[in-house]
Amino acid sequence: MIPRAISDKIRELNSKFPILTITGSRQSGKTTLSQHLFPDYEYVTLENPSVREFARTDTKAFLERYNNHVIFDEAQRVPDLFSYLQGIVDDRDEPGQFVLTGSQNFLLMKNITQSLAGRVAVTYLLPLSHSEMANANINLPTVYDWVWKGGYPRMFASSIDPNDFFPNYIGTYVERDIREELGVRKLSEFRRFLVQCALRCGEIVNNADLARNCGIDGKTVEEWLSVLETSFIAFRLYPYYKNYGKRLVKSPKLYFYDTGLAANLLAMESADDLRFSQQRGNLFENAVASEIIKQYYAVGRRPRLYYWRDYSKKEIDFIIEKGGAIQYAIEVKASSTYDPHAFATISTMADVMELSNDQRIVVYGGGQSLDTSFGRLLTINDIPSLVNA
């Protein structure tokens, strides 16, 4: 198994809470990780129709059979299970009783908040981060290979070509999660919507434009964006809230959790296709955003990531906040060579935002980090330091 950075945090939380939940993207490795970390726990998958029927029709008897040290996979499929678990964990009052996994965050969290609030530690497992792949000695010759392939563990563990993996992933996601669990019926329109979202990676979300290009209404766009978020396909990044004397753009930007999926939706069949694509810069920026978020989740923290833009279109790609103030202002450049102009916007805002040289960051596609008179130039290998500092 490819080692996951979140493992220590999961063990720690399991020793303190009666129930641990691992949620995240489908095929991000939740089942493999839970079984690896808790080999003495009994594993029960509620994807199995007969097991799920037993759990639904006689939940009490089901939990008499599986009453402690159990991993319930895809737990959201049996909502009544959560109410019964509340009584069990309260009576026993000890940590580490149950592990719940699920790939539908909305359904899972709805049941947790209704029945198990205060009794559950929630963790998020996303596809492999760049640092996890590097630590596992996964061969990624260029940054374009990293962005094009993405980080779904099965691809690397089983040596599956991305051109084979992603069409099957999309088909399974649309047919099972979107239709069966989340009730979306317009599947052809939803597939078109996915492609249109991939075209907009790193851009400000315009619901009216999305609706027009997909042949759906604005309400459906908002519903489907929420579907992408709850199933860990995409996320909206919101603007930093401080004004600094300028009128700010208030709409979010759209990113995918996995750039390999976005690249496949855009019909990129190789890393070279991405290298020479007009989407190269946006997808590289997307990869950096998702890498930062993965680093936060790996240590059990909520991402404090934003972007900043005013109405004159002056923009800083990312803001990392800490203690109610800006910790880092970050520009992202796909180029492998250093250009001092990359710091231009950050430099113009440095005095107003009270940024020291160490807080001014450019992440680029090159292989050498530098301390410059304008700020710090970092490679993708340095991204974890921005979260763990």
C-alpha positions in Angstrom: 0.0 0.0 0.0 1.2 3.5 -0.8 1.7 5.2 2.6 -0.7 8.1 3.3 0.3 11.2 5.2 -3.0 11.3 7.1 -2.3 7.9 8.8 -0.9 9.3 12.1 -3.8 11.7 12.5 -6.3 9.0 11.9 -4.7 6.8 14.6 -4.6 9.7 17.0 -8.3 10.6 16.5 -9.3 7.0 16.8 -7.7 6.8 20.2 -9.9 9.7 21.4 -13.3 9.4 19.7 -15.7 6.5 19.8 -16.4 6.8 16.1 -13.9 7.8 13.3 -15.1 8.8 9.9 -13.0 8.7 6.7 -14.7 10.5 3.8 -13.4 11.7 0.5 -13.3 11.0 -3.2 -14.4 7.7 -4.6 -11.4 5.5 -5.1 -9.1 7.7 -3.0 -8.1 4.7 -0.9 -10.5 5.0 2.1 -11.2 1.2 2.3 -7.5 0.2 1.8 -6.3 2.7 4.4 -8.9 1.8 7.0 -8.2 -1.9 6.7 -4.4 -1.2 6.8 -4.6 1.0 9.9 -7.0 -1.2 11.8 -6.3 -4.8 10.8 -8.0 -6.2 13.9 -11.3 -4.5 13.0 -14.0 -6.5 11.2 -14.7 -5.1 7.8 -18.3 -4.8 6.6 -19.2 -3.2 3.3 -22.7 -1.8 2.9 -22.2 -1.9 -0.9 -23.1 -5.6 -0.6 -26.9 -5.8 -1.3 -27.5 -8.7 1.2 -25.5 -7.0 3.9 -27.2 -3.7 3.3 -30.7 -5.3 3.4 -29.9 -7.0 6.7 -28.7 -3.6 8.1 -31.8 -1.8 6.9 -34.5 -4.3 7.9 -33.2 -5.4 11.3 -30.6 -2.8 12.4 -30.7 -3.9 16.0 -29.8 -7.5 15.1 -27.2 -6.3 12.6 -25.4 -4.3 15.3 -25.7 -7.2 17.8 -23.7 -9.1 15.2 -21.2 -6.3 14.5 -21.1 -4.5 17.8 -17.5 -3.3 18.3 -14.2 -2.7 16.4 -16.0 -2.7 13.0 -15.3 -0.8 9.8 -18.6 0.1 8.1 -17.7 0.9 4.4 -20.1 3.3 2.6 -22.1 3.8 5.8 -24.3 6.5 4.4 -26.2 3.8 2.5 -28.0 2.8 5.7 -29.2 6.0 7.4 -30.9 4.2 10.3 -27.5 2.8 11.4 -26.4 6.1 12.8 -29.2 6.5 15.3 -28.5 3.0 16.7 -24.8 3.7 16.9 -25.5 6.7 19.1 -26.9 4.5 21.8 -24.2 1.9 21.6 -21.2 4.3 21.8 -22.9 6.3 24.7 -23.5 3.1 26.7 -20.0 1.8 26.2 -18.2 5.2 26.5 -14.8 4.2 25.1 -12.8 5.4 22.1 -12.1 3.4 18.9 -15.4 1.5 18.6 -16.4 2.1 15.0 -14.8 3.4 11.7 -17.2 4.7 9.1 -16.2 5.4 5.5 -18.1 7.0 2.7 -17.7 8.8 -0.6 -20.8 10.9 -0.4 -20.0 13.6 2.1 -23.4 15.3 2.1 -25.3 12.1 2.9 -22.7 11.0 5.4 -22.5 14.3 7.2 -26.2 14.7 7.2 -26.6 11.5 9.2 -23.7 12.3 11.5 -25.0 15.8 12.4 -28.5 14.4 13.1 -27.4 11.5 15.3 -23.7 11.4 16.2 -22.7 15.1 16.7 -19.8 15.3 19.2 -19.1 11.5 19.0 -17.3 11.4 15.7 -14.0 12.6 14.4 -14.2 13.4 10.7 -11.2 13.0 8.4 -10.9 13.6 4.7 -8.9 11.4 2.3 -8.2 12.8 -1.2 -6.2 11.3 -4.1 -2.5 11.1 -3.6 -0.6 14.4 -3.0 2.6 15.1 -4.9 4.6 14.6 -1.6 3.0 11.2 -1.0 3.9 10.1 -4.6 7.5 11.4 -4.1 7.8 9.6 -0.8 6.6 6.4 -2.5 9.2 6.8 -5.3 6.4 7.0 -8.0 8.1 8.1 -11.2 6.8 11.5 -12.4 9.4 12.7 -14.9 7.9 16.2 -15.3 5.4 18.5 -13.6 3.2 17.9 -16.6 3.1 14.1 -15.9 2.0 15.0 -12.3 -0.8 17.3 -13.5 -1.9 15.0 -16.3 -2.0 11.8 -14.3 -3.5 13.1 -11.1 -3.3 11.1 -7.9 -5.8 8.3 -7.8 -4.0 5.4 -6.0 -5.3 2.5 -8.1 -3.7 4.0 -11.2 -0.3 3.7 -9.7 -0.8 0.6 -7.6 -2.1 -1.4 -10.7 -0.2 0.5 -13.4 -3.4 1.6 -15.2 -3.0 4.0 -18.1 -4.9 7.3 -17.3 -6.7 6.9 -20.6 -8.2 3.7 -19.4 -8.7 4.7 -15.8 -10.6 7.9 -16.1 -13.4 7.0 -18.6 -14.3 4.1 -16.3 -14.1 6.3 -13.2 -16.4 8.9 -14.8 -18.8 6.2 -15.9 -19.0 4.7 -12.4 -19.3 8.1 -10.8 -22.1 9.3 -13.0 -24.0 6.0 -12.9 -23.7 5.2 -9.2 -23.1 8.4 -7.3 -24.9 10.9 -9.4 -27.9 8.8 -10.5 -28.4 6.4 -7.6 -27.3 8.2 -4.5 -27.8 11.9 -5.4 -30.8 11.6 -7.7 -29.5 13.4 -10.8 -31.5 12.1 -13.8 -30.2 14.2 -16.7 -27.1 12.2 -17.2 -26.1 13.4 -20.7 -26.5 17.0 -19.6 -24.5 16.3 -16.4 -21.6 14.8 -18.5 -21.6 18.0 -20.6 -21.6 20.0 -17.4 -18.5 18.1 -16.1 -16.6 19.0 -19.3 -17.7 22.7 -19.0 -16.5 22.8 -15.4 -13.1 21.3 -16.5 -12.8 24.1 -19.1 -13.2 26.6 -16.3 -10.6 25.3 -13.9 -9.0 28.2 -12.1 -11.6 30.7 -13.3 -14.3 32.7 -11.5 -17.6 30.7 -11.6 -20.3 32.3 -13.8 -23.5 30.3 -13.3 -25.3 32.0 -16.1 -22.5 31.2 -18.6 -22.4 27.6 -17.4 -26.2 27.3 -17.7 -26.1 28.7 -21.2 -23.4 26.3 -22.4 -25.0 23.2 -20.8 -28.6 23.9 -21.8 -29.8 23.9 -18.2 -31.1 26.6 -15.8 -29.2 28.6 -13.2 -30.8 26.7 -10.3 -29.6 23.4 -11.8 -26.1 24.8 -12.1 -26.0 25.6 -8.4 -27.4 22.2 -7.5 -24.9 20.4 -9.7 -21.9 22.4 -8.4 -23.0 21.3 -4.9 -23.1 17.7 -6.2 -19.5 18.1 -7.4 -18.5 19.4 -4.0 -20.2 16.8 -1.9 -18.8 14.0 -4.0 -15.2 15.5 -3.8 -14.9 16.1 -7.6 -14.6 19.8 -7.5 -14.5 22.7 -5.0 -15.1 26.4 -5.0 -12.4 28.7 -3.7 -13.7 31.9 -2.1 -12.1 35.3 -2.2 -10.2 36.7 0.8 -12.5 39.0 2.6 -10.4 42.0 3.5 -10.9 45.0 1.2 -7.5 46.9 1.4 -9.2 50.0 0.0 -10.5 48.3 -3.2 -13.8 46.8 -4.3 -13.3 43.1 -4.4 -14.7 40.4 -6.6 -16.9 38.2 -4.4 -17.6 35.2 -6.6 -15.7 31.9 -6.1 -13.2 30.2 -8.4 -13.6 26.6 -9.5 -11.1 23.9 -9.1 -11.0 20.1 -9.4 -9.6 17.9 -6.5 -7.8 15.9 -9.1 -6.2 17.5 -12.2 -5.9 14.1 -13.9 -9.7 13.9 -14.0 -10.0 17.4 -15.4 -7.3 16.8 -18.0 -9.1 13.6 -19.2 -12.4 15.5 -19.4 -10.6 17.9 -21.7 -9.5 15.0 -23.9 -5.8 15.3 -23.1 -4.2 11.9 -23.8 -0.7 12.6 -22.7 1.5 14.9 -20.6 2.6 16.5 -23.9 -1.0 17.3 -24.8 -1.2 19.2 -21.5 2.2 20.8 -22.0 1.1 22.5 -25.3 -2.4 23.2 -24.2 -3.9 26.6 -23.5 -5.2 25.1 -20.3 -1.7 24.4 -19.1 -1.4 27.3 -16.7 -4.9 26.9 -15.3 -4.4 23.2 -14.6 -1.0 23.7 -13.0 -2.6 26.4 -10.8 -5.4 23.9 -10.0 -2.8 21.2 -9.1 -1.1 23.6 -6.6 -4.5 24.5 -5.0 -5.4 20.9 -4.5 -1.9 20.1 -3.2 -2.3 22.8 -0.5 -5.7 21.4 0.5 -4.4 17.9 0.7 -1.6 19.1 3.0 -4.2 20.7 5.4 -6.4 17.5 5.5 -3.3 15.3 6.1 -2.8 17.1 9.4 -6.5 17.2 10.3 -6.9 21.0 9.7 -9.5 22.9 7.8 -8.0 24.6 4.7 -7.4 28.3 5.1 -7.0 29.0 1.4 -8.5 31.9 -0.6 -7.8 34.0 -3.6 -7.7 37.8 -3.9 -8.9 39.9 -6.8 -10.3 43.5 -7.1 -12.5 44.9 -9.8 -9.5 46.3 -11.7 -8.6 42.6 -12.2 -5.5 42.8 -10.0 -5.2 39.3 -8.6 -3.2 37.2 -6.3 -3.7 33.5 -7.0 -3.8 32.2 -3.4 -3.9 33.6 0.1 -3.1 31.3 3.1 -4.5 32.7 6.3 -3.3 32.0 9.8 -4.5 33.6 13.0 -6.8 36.0 11.2 -4.1 37.5 9.0 -2.3 36.7 5.8 0.4 34.1 6.3 1.4 33.8 2.6 0.5 35.5 -0.7 1.1 33.1 -3.5 1.4 33.4 -7.3 1.5 30.3 -9.4 3.4 30.1 -12.7 3.7 26.9 -14.8 6.9 28.0 -16.4 10.1 26.1 -15.5 12.2 29.3 -15.6 12.2 32.2 -13.1 10.8 35.5 -14.2 11.0 38.4 -11.6 7.8 39.8 -13.1 6.0 36.8 -11.4 6.2 38.8 -8.1 4.7 42.0 -9.7 1.2 41.9 -8.2 2.4 40.7 -4.8 5.0 43.5 -4.7 2.4 46.2 -5.4 0.2 44.9 -2.6 3.0 44.0 -0.1 2.9 47.3 1.9 -0.9 47.3 2.1 -1.1 43.7 3.1 2.0 44.0 5.4 3.9 41.2 3.7 7.5 40.4 4.6 9.8 38.9 1.9 9.3 35.5 3.4 5.5 35.8 3.0 5.7 36.6 -0.7 5.7 33.3 -2.6 5.8 32.2 -6.2 5.3 28.5 -6.9 6.6 27.6 -10.3 7.2 24.5 -12.5 11.0 24.6 -12.2 13.2 22.4 -10.0 15.2 24.9 -7.9 14.0 27.0 -5.0 15.5 30.5 -4.6 15.3 33.4 -2.1 15.1 36.6 -4.2 14.9 40.2 -3.4 11.2 40.1 -4.3 10.2 37.0 -2.3 10.6 33.2 -2.2 10.6 31.1 -5.4 9.4 27.6 -4.5 9.0 24.3 -6.4 6.1 21.9 -6.0 8.2 19.9 -3.6 8.1 22.9 -1.2 4.3 23.2 -1.0 4.0 21.2 2.3 6.2 23.8 4.0 3.5 26.4 3.4 0.9 24.5 5.5 3.2 23.0 8.1 5.1 26.1 9.0 
